[in-house]
Amino acid sequence: MLYQYCYLSTAPELSRDQVEAILASSARNNPANGITGLLVYNGRNFLQILEGEEKALVSLMARIAKDPRHTGISYLDRRTIKQRSCPDWNMKRVVISEDVEKRREMLDAELPETMDPGLRTIIMNFAVLN
Ligand SMILES: Cc1cc2nc3c(=O)[nH]c(=O)nc-3n(C[C@H](O)[C@H](O)[C@H](O)COP(=O)(O)O)c2cc1C
């Protein structure tokens, strides 16, 4: 059965390179484990969506939870899904525009149309935080 996790964590001062390194690990590992999702970083917090078989997600979360680059993992949602919201992304970095006005517009263009509307709302709300 497919699951989807959505969590927040805290990482006050990661450089662009550090975030890129996380994306590189994801690109390296997620395809083999059937994991898809997206990662948003706003300079203080991560929001991550992970989708895949439960065993793969539990094992990945065990690694992610021990990662010293962030703390305070807090789940917003863990549910079974019939289809993936991010089927084409082994881990998509969603970039938040500097311009608050433009953020919704940019995300609207970037997030897949097939994405679950509730999930879309969570991502939008996170992205407009300052
Ligand atoms: C916010 C956050 C999200 C992460 N997401 C993933 C992920 O989706 N896939 C993954 O393999 N590692 C992810 N990592 C990195 C893991 O914690 C771990 O460092 C990595 O999987 C180790 O694998 P590697 O030796 O191939 O780099 C994430 C780390 C952080 C801080």
The ligand as a Gaussian input file, in Angstrom:
#p B3LYP/6-31G(d) Opt

LIG

0 1
 C       15.111000      17.707000       5.450000
 C       15.854000      16.499000       4.946000
 C       15.283000      15.711000       3.936000
 C       15.955000      14.579000       3.450000
 N       15.362000      13.822000       2.475000
 C       16.007000      12.719000       2.011000
 C       15.407000      11.893000       1.003000
 O       14.297000      12.133000       0.521000
 N       16.119000      10.815000       0.584000
 C       17.351000      10.478000       1.072000
 O       17.933000       9.468000       0.657000
 N       17.941000      11.262000       2.008000
 C       17.305000      12.364000       2.485000
 N       17.909000      13.144000       3.435000
 C       19.300000      12.824000       3.827000
 C       19.378000      11.681000       4.848000
 O       19.162000      12.195000       6.145000
 C       20.767000      11.001000       4.798000
 O       21.782000      11.949000       5.022000
 C       21.041000      10.340000       3.447000
 O       19.929000       9.562000       3.043000
 C       22.284000       9.456000       3.515000
 O       22.476000       8.849000       2.248000
 P       23.789000       9.115000       1.357000
 O       24.924000       8.505000       2.180000
 O       23.539000       8.421000       0.075000
 O       23.963000      10.612000       1.204000
 C       17.242000      14.259000       3.965000
 C       17.809000      15.050000       4.968000
 C       17.132000      16.170000       5.453000
 C       17.775000      17.021000       6.519000

